[in-house]
Each structure stands twice: as C-alpha cells, then as structure tokens.
Amino acid sequence: MNFPPEGPGSPGLNVQSVPKVTVPDLRSVRGSGRKIVMLTAYDYPTARILDTAGVDVLLVGDSLGNNVLGYESTLPVTMEEMLHHTRAVARAARRALVVGDMPYMSFQTGRRDAIRNAGRFLKEGGAAAVKIEGGRKRAALVRALLDAEIPVMGHIGLTPQSVHLMGGYRVQGKKTEQARALVDDAVALEEAGAFALVLEGVPETVGRAVTGAVGIPTIGIGAGRFCDGQVLVFHDLVGLGEGAPPRFVRRYAAVGEVIAAAARRFIGDVRDGTFPSDSESYSAPAAVESRKTGGS
Ligand code: KIV
C-alpha cells in the first residue's frame, strides 16, 4: 500500500509538505486493512477543516441539493451549482482527493454530454475524479470516461437519483435476486475501470458480498461494517441536517444547536444594548472626538 501520511492535522506535519491522496493511492488500500474515510463537503471553510483533520476523500455530493440549497431531493441540482461548490472545495483541499458528483441529467442524456460534463469537473472544478450513480448500465460510460482520462467512482445500491424508480429512499438488495444483481453491477463497474465504489443503503451481508466480489475498494454508507471505507454526509455527521437522521448515521456533534445558541445570545445582546461594547467599537483621536461633541 502506498498511502500519503495521515492528514495535515497530525502534529509535526507541515501542511505544505503533505502529499495529495491520489486515485492509485485509494486503489492500493485494498487488502491493507487501512480504511478509507470520505465525507461530503460543499464549501471552502468546511473543506479546509475536514482536509486538515485528515479526511482522505472530499466528495462534493449532489446532496448539495438537500443539504445546502434547500431542494427536496438531489434531482434539481445543476452542473453550474455543482461546479461552483466543487471549485470552493478544491481550493481548500491540500491532501484530500476531491471527487465531483455528476448531477442528474448531466450524464443520462448521452455519452457526449457525459464526457463534456465530467471533464468540466476536472477542468473547471479542480476535482480529480467524478462519481456516477448506476451499475451495469453505466459500464460503457465508465470506459468512455477513462478514455477521456477521467477517473470514475461508481455508486450502487440506494442511488438517490433513482428515487422515483425505487418508490422512495429504500434499502436495496434485500431479496436474493437483487443482491446478486448488485454484485454483478459492482463487478461490471470494476471491469469497466471504476477505481472505487460507493455502496449505499444495502444490508450488511450485501456490503460484504460486494466487497468480496471486487478488487477495488468499496466505500459504504448504510452498507455495514465490511466495506473498505465509510462515507457520511457532513451535515449528518455534525448535526446540521433537518429532522431525524437515518439509522446508519452516527452524529458526532450538535453544530445546529451551537449555531442556534450563538444566534440567540447575539439577539439578546443587541436588544439589551450590551453589544457592541466600548472595546468592540472604534475610537477616533481626541481632537476629532471633542469636535464631534462640540468641545473646544
Ligand atoms: O451526494 C452524496 O452525498 C452522495 C453520498 C451519499 C455518497 O452521493
């Protein structure tokens, strides 16, 4: 395994000197026992913090739609919105690999569109790879993207862009036939050249079977313990999401509550006149002060 040292946040490591995580690095973790850590990121300050903390992969997910832009689903997210946020994340990422998520209708409309849009993630967005939802039916596209020098991360299982076909956000692969189909999807994507696979919303047994069937790393989200890595949506991780999080989320902080408490204190301080204080206000030289107040 050839993997860059743990993040710039590690004591004693000079941020500038930390090598970037690359696509071959990620492929090489297979069998090494080292787990890949991926989080979504959508903006510069968050990406900077996550990168410094040592996250391996920053995924600019199309979950941007639900988490940042206030859409009901990922379907309305556009290429322009994705590129805008990918650029911000790429500016912040010193070590982490940045992956741009191909939004709905950026690749389903044909190979030419898909290559052009995927290329924009690398050329304009600063990403190193793209992620595409779908199994076997995307294999030819994965090959075409590789021909255009674009590394591809696959995404199978619960694929949110298929929400209407699935009839909701439901765990996939519960029936034997479906589980077998997911294994076939994973193998087809690997054979087509995908360098890693996101496995979302499947029973742990399916996560294990898929991981055992392929030689590329699997990165699970709601896929159990046997994947080669794990990904969570940043807003779920820190408690910034709306409503109750899904079962597979472990919430590590309550940032939404911290922000609400800070805002409430600010409101109180402004209303009762204790903000700003003397030390939070600028002063002018004494002569100007006295002229202003009519002194001699
Ligand atoms: O858009 C996203 O956040 C994703 C993750 C759930 C993997 O695709």
Boltz pocket constraint, residues with backbone or C-beta under 6 A from the ligand:
constraints:
  - pocket:
      binder: B
      contacts: [[A, 40], [A, 59], [A, 60], [A, 61], [A, 62], [A, 63], [A, 64], [A, 101], [A, 155], [A, 198], [A, 200], [A, 221], [A, 231], [A, 233]]
      max_distance: 6.0
